[in-house]
Amino acid sequence: MIKRTLKEGVFMICVGTDFEASKKAIKLAGEYDGIWATVGLHPNDNLKEKFNPEIYENLLNQEKVIGFGEIGLDYYRTEKSEDQKIQKQRFQEQLELARKISKPLVIHCRDAHKDLIENLKLKIENSTPLRGVIHSFTGTLEEAKKYLELGFYLSFNGIITFANQYDEVVKVVPLEKILLETDAPYLTPIPFRGQRNEPLYVKYVAQKIAELKGISYDEVAEKTFANTQKLFGIRIK
C-alpha cells in the first residue's frame, strides 16, 4: 500500500493518537522518504491516562515529526459530563505544551466545536501563537468561519464524497485554507465506500472539491499540496 501510494506521487503523514502509536508513526516515517509523522494523545484514547508533557515533548522533537496531534475534543463518543471534563483538562494541558513548541496542531473535534473554539480563542488572546488544521472537518459553516478567523486550516476527506451537508462549507472556504486527507483506513470515499481506505484515494477528495468549487482538479491538487507544505514546513526533495 505504501509503495503504490508513493509510486503515484502521493505523500503521507502518519498521525499519532497516543504514546505508542506516535512512536510507531515516527518509526514508519524514518523508513520512507515521503512519509512524515505527528505526535499526540487523541481525546478518545484511555481517559485514565494522564497527559505527560515531558514524554510527548521528547517525541515532538524527533526527526520527521511535523505536527502535534491528533489532539482535541470529542463529545460524540464521550457522552458523560465527567469524562468530557477530563478531555477538556487534557486538551488545555496539550495547549500549554503547544505554547512551548513551534509545531502546528492537528485537531480532532466532533460535537464539541463550541468548547474547542473557546479554548483556542482564549489561548490566542493570551498571546499563545497557535496554528494548525481542524482535521476531518464536519462542523457548520459558521464554525468553519470561526476557525478561519483564528487562522486555522480546514481539512476535508472522503466524507464529502458521500455526504452533501458539507457542500456549502467546501464552496465557501477559500482554497488557500483547505487541506486534503483520507483518514485511512476509515471514511473511504466513493467509489470505494465500504472498503478499507488508503492514502492513494485522496485524489477522489480533490476531485469532489474541484467539482463543488467549479475549478480544475489540477488547481485543487497543486494548491492544497502547497498549503500542506506551508503549514507543516515540508520540503520535498
C-alpha positions, 0 to 999 in steps of 0.5 A: 500500500505504501509503495503504490501510494508513493509510486503515484506521487502521493505523500503521507503523514502518519498521525499519532493518537497516543504514546505508542502509536506516535512512536510507531508513526515516527518509526514508519516515517524514518523508513520512507522518504515521503512519509512524515509523522505527528505526535499526540494523545487523541481525546478518545484514547484511555481517559485514565491516562494522564497527559505527560508533557515531558514524554510527548515533548521528547517525541515532538522533537524527533526527526520527521515529526511535523505536527502535534496531534491528533489532539482535541475534543470529542463529545460524540463518543464521550457522552458523560459530563465527567469524562468530557471534563477530563478531555477538556483538562487534557486538551488545555494541558496539550495547549500549554505544551503547544505554547512551548513548541513551534509545531502546528496542531492537528485537531480532532473535534466532533460535537464539541466545536463550541468548547474547542473554539473557546479554548483556542480563542482564549489561548490566542488572546493570551498571546499563545501563537497557535496554528494548525488544521481542524482535521476531518472537518464536519462542523457548520459553516459558521464554525468553519468561519470561526476557525478561519478567523483564528487562522486555522486550516480546514481539512476535508476527506472522503466524507464529502464524497458521500455526504452533501451537508458539507457542500456549502462549507467546501464552496465557501472556504477559500482554497488557500485554507483547505487541506486534503486527507483520507483518514485511512483506513476509515471514511473511504470515499466513493467509489470505494465506500465500504472498503478499507481506505488508503492514502492513494484515494485522496485524489477522489477528495480533490476531485469532489472539491474541484467539482463543488468549487467549479475549478480544475482538479489540477488547481485543487491538487497543486494548491492544497499540496502547497498549503500542506507544505506551508503549514507543516514546513515540508520540503520535498526533495 
